[in-house]
Amino acid sequence: LNDGSLIVTTASFNWPSGQPGGIRRSTDGGNSWQNIMNIFNSRTLHLGTTGKLFASCWQFPQNEGMFFSTNGGLNWQQSFFGAANDNVFSIASKNGDSMVFVGTRNGVYRSFNNGAWIQLMSGMPVNSRVRDLAISPEGYIAAATSSGVYISTNHGNFWQPATGMQAGDTAVIVSFVDVPGESGQTTLKTGTDNGKVYESEGAPYTGLVLSGLFDVSLEIVFFGAPVQVTGYEII
């Protein structure tokens, strides 16, 4: 965070008798941690452009949902409340954090200004698990799903499948990354659960090309620093 604090989300250990999972905060570079929220599981964390924090929270036996904080993680307020047996795998926001997306076992949900949540499945197969979400400099949304990669150019109202991913590959991470030495050029990188890396350069990022292959037992989980996206608006 801007004040130097570190925020992490964790899973539980031997719940409920062991160390609970939840949200942790450190103000001394990770030497010590404050337990902000002790719960069964917190899978993912997202920092918006305004400094707003979003985190998935499973307060078992309640359904899993999404919480947000406007004061560096000191206090949290619930926003999204998932259905029974659902999980929140990914979170993204745009337009000054006024538009928020969550990726779940059952596709993508969206809310404007912390209002009602609606499910966004047009163009995306039913029951697609959305493991990751990313937003491009143009405001396009990329979703890494169990059914491949999908791109939306209109706030998630419609999803277009990206071509080029081999049959049977499951996308688990998407990230928009600046192309070194190319001013203003962005590439979409996609990692799979079997060690493959795909990429697509330039909007609308719908043509994927295999660009790397690691040990097939590996799951790609990180792609370095994403592009900085601020101040855009798509009408």
Secondary structure as the mmCIF struct_conf table of DSSP 4:
data_model
#
loop_
_struct_conf.conf_type_id
_struct_conf.id
_struct_conf.beg_label_comp_id
_struct_conf.beg_label_asym_id
_struct_conf.beg_label_seq_id
_struct_conf.end_label_comp_id
_struct_conf.end_label_asym_id
_struct_conf.end_label_seq_id
TURN_TY1_P TURN_TY1_P1 ASN A 2 ASP A 3
BEND BEND1 GLY A 4 GLY A 4
STRN STRN1 LEU A 6 THR A 10
STRN STRN2 ALA A 11 ALA A 11
BEND BEND2 PHE A 13 ASN A 14
TURN_TY1_P TURN_TY1_P2 TRP A 15 SER A 17
BEND BEND3 GLY A 18 GLY A 18
STRN STRN3 GLY A 21 SER A 26
BEND BEND4 THR A 27 ASP A 28
TURN_TY1_P TURN_TY1_P3 GLY A 29 GLY A 30
BEND BEND5 ASN A 31 SER A 32
STRN STRN4 GLN A 34 ILE A 39
BEND BEND6 PHE A 40 PHE A 40
STRN STRN5 ASN A 41 ASN A 41
STRN STRN6 LEU A 45 LEU A 47
TURN_TY1_P TURN_TY1_P4 THR A 49 THR A 50
BEND BEND7 GLY A 51 GLY A 51
STRN STRN7 LEU A 53 CYS A 57
STRN STRN8 TRP A 58 TRP A 58
TURN_TY1_P TURN_TY1_P5 PHE A 60 PRO A 61
BEND BEND8 GLN A 62 GLN A 62
HELX_LH_PP_P HELX_LH_PP_P1 ASN A 63 GLU A 64
STRN STRN9 GLY A 65 SER A 69
BEND BEND9 THR A 70 ASN A 71
TURN_TY1_P TURN_TY1_P6 GLY A 72 GLY A 73
BEND BEND10 LEU A 74 ASN A 75
STRN STRN10 GLN A 77 PHE A 81
HELX_LH_PP_P HELX_LH_PP_P2 GLY A 82 ALA A 83
TURN_TY1_P TURN_TY1_P7 ALA A 84 ASN A 85
STRN STRN11 VAL A 88 LYS A 94
TURN_TY1_P TURN_TY1_P8 ASN A 95 SER A 98
STRN STRN12 MET A 99 THR A 104
TURN_TY1_P TURN_TY1_P9 ARG A 105 ASN A 106
STRN STRN13 GLY A 107 PHE A 112
TURN_TY1_P TURN_TY1_P10 ASN A 113 ASN A 114
STRN STRN14 ILE A 118 LEU A 120
TURN_TY1_P TURN_TY1_P11 SER A 122 GLY A 123
BEND BEND11 MET A 124 MET A 124
TURN_TY1_P TURN_TY1_P12 VAL A 126 ASN A 127
STRN STRN15 VAL A 130 ILE A 135
TURN_TY1_P TURN_TY1_P13 PRO A 137 GLU A 138
STRN STRN16 ILE A 141 THR A 145
TURN_TY1_P TURN_TY1_P14 SER A 146 SER A 147
STRN STRN17 GLY A 148 SER A 152
BEND BEND12 THR A 153 ASN A 154
TURN_TY1_P TURN_TY1_P15 HIS A 155 GLY A 156
BEND BEND13 ASN A 157 PHE A 158
STRN STRN18 GLN A 160 PRO A 161
HELX_LH_PP_P HELX_LH_PP_P3 ALA A 162 ALA A 162
STRN STRN19 THR A 163 THR A 163
HELX_LH_PP_P HELX_LH_PP_P4 MET A 165 GLN A 166
TURN_TY1_P TURN_TY1_P16 ALA A 167 GLY A 168
STRN STRN20 ALA A 171 ASP A 178
HELX_LH_PP_P HELX_LH_PP_P5 VAL A 179 VAL A 179
TURN_TY1_P TURN_TY1_P17 PRO A 180 GLY A 181
TURN_TY1_P TURN_TY1_P18 SER A 183 GLY A 184
STRN STRN21 THR A 186 THR A 192
TURN_TY1_P TURN_TY1_P19 ASP A 193 ASN A 194
BEND BEND14 GLY A 195 GLY A 195
STRN STRN22 LYS A 196 GLU A 201
BEND BEND15 GLY A 202 GLY A 202
TURN_TY1_P TURN_TY1_P20 ALA A 203 PRO A 204
STRN STRN23 GLY A 207 GLY A 207
STRN STRN24 VAL A 209 LEU A 213
TURN_TY1_P TURN_TY1_P21 VAL A 216 SER A 217
BEND BEND16 GLY A 224 GLY A 224
HELX_LH_PP_P HELX_LH_PP_P6 ALA A 225 GLN A 228
BEND BEND17 GLY A 231 GLY A 231
#
